[in-house]
Amino acid sequence: MHDPLATLIDCWKAHPSSTYNTWFLWDQRIKNFRSIRRGIAQVVEDIRGGTFGNAYRGSSLETIVGSVAEQRQIFKGADHAFLWKPKLRIPDIYENTSNQRAFADLLHTCDHCDCAEDVVAAIQRIDAIGIKGLGPAVANLLYFIHPTLVSPFNTAIVNGFNAVTGGRVKLGRWDHYLSMREGLLRLNARYRLKLSNDLGAIAGLMFDIGSGRYEAPPQSMDVAATALWQEDLERVRQESTALQRELSQATESDATHTGVQASLRDLGKALGFEVWIASNDRGRAYGGGLLGDGCMAQLPASLDRGLESVRLIDVVWVDPQTSQFAAAFEVEHTTSIYSGIVRMLDLALGTPVAGNCALFLVAPDNRRDKVAEQLQRPAFSRVSELGIRYLPYSQLEQNHASMSRFGSSIKPLLEISQRL
């Protein structure tokens, strides 16, 4: 029997500018899970330690929500719900300390449980308190803790869910969010072979439907309705100029990121170091081969196995004689600078073999001010101790050949980079 939703899913997955291809399969998406989760833990620590403050700007919450909001189109505007609106006194987690603690308890509980029942119970507890202005937008944080248990949440996702199921989910209410979550779980179970255990996939489908990119199958599929719906699918297949441009820019951005990684890889080898490429980037195609060709298959055994984020650092140089990290590089092209800094912190503060490892943020020349601005956030108060350096693309490109030919250590890199 023909299943129109299955047809829609197949069309959606095949479409190059669908959220499935531009976000869900985006390799940088997975890299951000660890750093966002660490940021959530920092929010909890700040609230419980009495250092969270009474304003959104400059708080650790602003840092982590900003990182979520940079997760491509599906999370655009995720920070709106958390912005302090002084005239309305919402969301009431900045000036009300008991509400702050309840918010911290929700985040902490979800970060330390592993079953759906505990997550739902934690949500129901904070819903019962009725904190003004704090609603299901928090699910966008919880998703990065439990992507198989919690769905992202925004207006477009709600609209898409209602269009597909005929539901009447409303924004701003936790009970409606939990109802939508149950419906998404049922849909996901039915189409799991086409989607994923990660609820980001089905949420992305709802987002694209709810934002008008795709038409949901009509609730009553008579011949006329089916024909109109299929025409809508065909319309979506014909990319608009704007969408093509957006996709092209995203592809170029990813290609630039990979190219800079390859440049650092080759330079490290030329200087006599063993080179580690981020575990989720090693299989990327580059120069007729793979980005990870000729690089380390494993990091030194002395690396703390709990620090998975270290394995996601873009490029690491290792001294072959001592097995110590000599230099680590995060390439920040257009993605969140926050995530790269967190991985640097994990390496420097939690890894015994880091030693005197030099830390570099490699970014376009015009992003220096943005990098410096991020490092001023309270969440990164310890960064100044680490001596993280800013290495502009232009300096790496201009000096790559001479350093490869005449260099024998990281000293030239220190000379062409700037301490932040």
N, C-alpha and C positions, 0 to 999 in steps of 0.2 A: 504494500500500500504506500502511495506517495506521501512523504513526510515533508511538508513545506519548510519547517524550521530546520530540518537537516539540510535541505537545499540551500537555505540562507546561510547556514554555518559554513558549508563548503565554499560558497561564493565569497563570503567574508574572509575566510582564511586564504583564498587564492588572490585576493585583491591586494596589491603591493602597498597601498597607503592606508589599509585598515589598521585599527589599533592593535590587532593581533600581530601584524608584521612590524609596525613602527615602534611598538612599546613592549608587547608581551614577549616577542622573540628577540628584542634588543639586548645585546650581551651586557650592556652596562646596567640593566635593570637588576640583575642578580647581585652585582657587585655592591649595590647600595643597601641591600637588606641588612647586612652586618652592621654597617655604620649607622643606619637609622635606628636599629635596635639598641646600639650602644648609646646613641643620643637620648633615647627614651629612658634608659637607665640613669643617665645624667640628670634628666628632669626630675626623676624620683629622688635622686640623691640631694639635689638642690632644695627641693621642697622639704624633705625630711630634715635637712641640715639647717634650715632657716635662711638659706642664701638665695632663694628663688627671686625674691623681690616682689614688687607690687605693680609691675608694668610688663607688657608683652615685649616692647622694644628692648633689645639687649639681653633678653633672657635666653636660657638654654632651650626653652620651648620654641622661641622664634627661630633659632638655628635649625632645629630638627624639622619643624613644620615647613620652613623654607626649603629644606632639602627634598621633602616629599613633594612640594608644589612644583619643583623643577623636573619631576619625573614625566616629562613629555605631556601631551595634551590631556590625557585622562585625569591628571591630578592638578591641572591648572586651576588656580583659585582655591586650592585646599587650605590656604592660610587665612582666607576671609573669615571663617568661623571663629578663629582664635584671636583676631585683631581686637584690641581693647577699644570698646565704644563707650567713652566716659559719660556721655549724656544718658545712655540707657543702663549704665553700670553692668554691661555684659561683655564677654562671658564672666560670670562672677567667680573667677578663680584667681584673681590678682589681688583683690583687697580683702577677701574673706578667707582667713587661714584654714578654717575647718573644711571649706570647700576645696581648697588647695590639697589638703591631706587626703580627702576622699578621691580626688583626681589622681593623686600619686598612688593611692591604694589600688585603684583600677589598673593603672599601668603596670604596677609591680606584680599584682596577682596574675595578670595575663602574661607577663614576661616569665613567670615561674610556674605556669601550669601547662599541661600538655593534652587536655581533653576539652571537647566542646562544652560539656556540662559546666565546667569551672569558668570558662570564658563567659558563657551566657549568664551564669549566676553573678559574676562580677559586674556585668552590664546592668542586670536587674537591680543590684544594690545601689549603683550610682543613679539609676533612673528614679528609684524610690526617694532619693534625697531631693530631686527636683532642682538641680543647680541651674539658675537662670542663664540662658544663652549657651549652655554646654549640651549639645545634642549629638546625634549620630555621626557628625563629621569626625568625631574621635575615632570612628572605625577606620579611617584612613591611616591612623597610626597603628591601630591594632592589626591591620592587614599585614604590615611588615614584620610583625611578631609571629602571626599564625596565618600564613597565606592559604592554607587548606581549610581553615575553620572560619575565617572572617573575610567578608567581601568588602571591597572599597565602596564608598557611598558618596554620591553627589546628585544634583538635579537630573542630569542626563541619564544616569544609571537608573534612577527611580522612574523616569518617564519611559525608558526603554522596557523596563520590567513590566510596567503597567500596560504598555502597548502589546507586549508579547502574551501576557497572561490574562489580561482583562482585570488586573488587580487595581486597587485603589490606595496604594501606599502613599502616604503624605510625608513631606520633608519635616525634619525637626523633631520627630518623635521616635524614641528608642523602641517602643512596642511595634511601631510600623516597620522600623528597620529590621527587627528580629523576624517579623513576619516575612519580609522580603528575602531575608537570608535563608529561611526555610524553603521558600519557593525556588531560590537560586540553587540550593543544594539538590532539590528534587530534579530540576532541569539538568543540572550538571551530571547527576547520576545517570539520567536517561541518555545523555549525549557525551558521556565521558570519553569514549573512544575517539571522538572528534575534537574534544576540548582538552581538559587537563584536571588533575587533582587540585592544582593551584586555582583558586577562585578568581584570580585576576583575569583569566581567559574569558569566562562567561560574563564577568563584570565589564570587560572590554567590549564584548558583543552588545550588551545592553547599552553601554555608553554610546556606541556608534549608531544604534537604532534611536536612542533617546535624543541624540543631538541632530537627528535628521539625515544622517548619511545613508541609512538604509531604512526601508519600509518594513515594518513587522508584517508577518503573514496575517491576512484578514481572519477575524475570529470565525467567520462563516465563509468557507472556501467554495463558493459556487463557480461556475465556468467564467463568468464575467469578472468576478473579483480576482480569480487566479490569473487571468490574462493581464489585468491592470498591474497586479503585483509583480508579475514577471517583467513587465515593461519597466517598472521601477528598478528592478535588479539590473536590467540592461543599462539603464541610465547611470547607475552607480558605477558600472564597469567602465564607463567612458569618463576617464579622469578629467577634472577641470584643470585649467592652467595653474591655478593657485595651489591646488593639492600636489600637482606634479612638481612644482617649484619647491614646495615644502619638503617633499620626499627627497628630491635631488639634493637639497641643502643638508638634510640629515645624513644621506649617504656620503656626501663629500666630507662631512664632519667626522664620521666614523673612519673614513679612509685616511684622513689627515692624522687622526689619533693613532691608527695602526702604523702609518709611515713614520711618525716620531718614535714610536716604540721600536720599530725596526732600526732606526738610526742609532738609538741608544744601545740596542742589542749589538750591532756591528762595532760600535765604538768600544763597548766593554770588552768584546772579544779581542779587538786590536790592542787593547791595553793589557791583555793577559788575564783578565778576570773570567771566571765562569759566570754565566748569565742565566737568571731566572726570569721567565715571562709569566705574567699573571695566568693562573691555571685555567681560567675561562677564555683566555685569548690565544693560547698556544696553537689552537687548530685553525686560526684565521688565515685565509689565503693571503700570500704576499710574495711578490717577485717570482712567480713560478713555483713557489713552494709554500711552506707554512711558516707562520711567525715564530713558532717554537723550534724550528729546525736548528740542530746543533746546540740547543740550550739544555739546561739541567732538567732532568726528569723529576727530581725530588730536591727539596731544600735540606739543609743540614739536619742531622738527626736530633741535634740539641734544641731545635725549635720547639717551643711549647705547642703541643698538638691542639690546645684549645684556641689558639689565635688563628682561626681560619682566615680572618680578614687579611693577614700578612701575605697569604698565598695569592691574594687578589691585587697586591701592589703591582702596578704596571710593569716595571722593570727593576730587578735587583742585581747588583754586582756582588759576587762572592769571591773572596781571596782564596785561591786554590790551595795555598800552603796552610792557612790557619782555619779555613772553613768559616771565617767570620764575615759578616756583611760589611762591605766596603762602601757601598752607595746604594741608595734606593730612590726611585723616580716615580712620581705620579704625574701623568700627562693629563692636563685639564684643558680640554679644547672648548667645548660649550656646555659641558655637564657640570654638576654641582662640585664646587671646590671643597665643600664640607666633607664629602665622603673620602676624598683623597687624604685630607689632613687627618681624619680619624684613623685611617689605615697606617699613616706615619706614626701616630701616637701609639697604636698597638705594637708596632715594630720597636720603637725606641723605648717604651716604658715596660713592655711585657715580654721581651725576648732577650734571654741571657747572652746570645751570641751577637747582639746588635753592636756592642762595644762602642767604637767611635765612628759608627756608620754615618756618612754624610747624607743628608736628606734634601731632596730637590723637588720643588713643584715646577714642572715644565709647562709653560703656557704661552699663548700668543703675546706679542709685545704689548698690545693694548689692554691686557688683563691684569697688569701689575697692581693697579689701584684696587681692583676687585679682590685680588688675592690678599692684599694687605688689609683690606676692610674685613674680610672673613676672619683673619687672624686676630683682630681686635675683640672678637666676641668673648664674653666671659667663659664660655664653654671651653675655650682654647687657652686658658690662662697659663698653662704649663708649656705651651708651644715655644715661648720665648727662651726657655731653657734648652731647647733642642737645636737651635741654630738652623732652622729650615731655611733653605735658600731658593730664590726665584731665578729660574733659568729661562730666558726668552727664546722662543723658537729661532729668531734671527741669529742669535749668538751661537746656538748649537749648529745651525746650518753653515754659518760662515767659517766656523773653526773646526768643523768635524774632520776635514781632510788632514789638516796640519796636526791635530791632536792624535789622530789615528796613526800618522806616520812617525811623529817624533815623540809622542807622549809615552810615559811609562807609569803614571799614577793618576790620581784624580785631581792633582794640583791645578792643571789648566782649567778644569771645570770650576774650581773655586774662584779662579781669577775672572772668569767670564760671567759668573752668576752674582747675585746680590743677596745679602742676608736680609731676612724679613723681620 
